[in-house]
Amino acid sequence: MSKKSNTKKRMLVKAKRKSRRIPVLVVVRTHKKISSNKFSRNWRSRKLKLKQK
């Protein structure tokens, strides 16, 4: 089994946080002008491009 380095783990956590959906309050406040997250990603279809040192 391989271990993840702290740097890689931090990158994965940041990517996971970015992938969240936007709050409903934002959609309501902007009158549906902003309705989707531009950073959203599916784990199967779009892979992360992480560089390993």
N, C-alpha and C positions, 0 to 999 in steps of 0.2 A: 504494500500500500504506500502511496505517496502522501507526503504532508504538504499542505499549502503554506507558502510563506506569508508573513503578515502583510506584505505589500500586495500580494495577489488577492488575499482575503479582503483587504480594504477596498480594492478595486471592484470586486464582486459585490460587496455590500453597497457601494455607491451606485453601481449599475442597477441593483435591485430596487434601491430607493427611487431612482429616476424613472423606473418602469411602472410606478404606481399610477392609477388613474387620477384624473384631476377631481377635486371636490365638487360636489353638486352646486355648492354655493357660488363657485366661480362661473359655472355655466349660467346660473340664474342672473348673477350680477352683470355679466357681459352680454346678456340677451342672446345666447347661443353663438356668439361670434367665436368664442373659444370653447370647443366642445370635445377636443381630443388632445391627448398628450403626444407631443412630437417625439419624445424619447421612448415611447412605449415599444415593447419588443416581446416576441414570443420565444420561449426557450428552445423550441424545435426549429423554427424557420429562420430566425435571424440570430446568428452567433456573435459573441463578443470577440473583438480583435485585441486580445491582451498580449503584450509583448513580455516574454519571460527573460529575465536577466541571468 
